[in-house]
Amino acid sequence: PFPDRDDFDLYALLEPAREIGGDFYDFFMIDDEHLGVVIGDVSGKGVPAALFMAVTRTFLKALWREEHAPGTTLARLNNELARDNDSSMFGTLFCAIIHLDTGVCRYASGGHNPPFIVHDDRRVSQVPRVKGTAIGVFPGLQFTEGEFTLARGDALFLYTDGVTEAM
């Protein structure tokens, strides 16, 4: 996706359980030095989940143009999604901003499965959990930020419950 960049690689796979679903991921350059990554899972299946997911992605990208703090971004996203949410849909979300020069990764979680770091020496560690609940249900929630550093050769492995619940 970024042919002019040789300082990182991205790989992704999305296989919905049905024709269409609510799992999603996205990544984009926030500026020349920062990569934004997000993975999420919306409650339910089918068209309603896909629509809620599309709204979530749209709001998130718009908010990240203004705000670069993952915790604040999730709080604002949650408020937007909770407003007039008569269907009581919700989602889980993990979002991070990675400083490409230093490997420092700031992140927040809206109740999403904690990612793993696959270290260059093949050790695997879980990203420390931070306080945050599913988004879109109640306005006014706060989301704690965490931070870790990716070393050269490390990989950040993000996933949804489709991996842990696969039969």
Secondary structure, DSSP 8 states (H G I E B T S, - for coil): --TT--S---------SSSS-SEEEEEEESSSSEEEEEEEEESS-HHHHHHHHHHHHHHHHHHHHH---HHHHHHHHHHHHHTT-TT---EEEEEEEEETTT-EEEEEEEB----EEE-TTS-EEE----S---BSSSTT----EEEEE--TT-EEE---HHHHT--
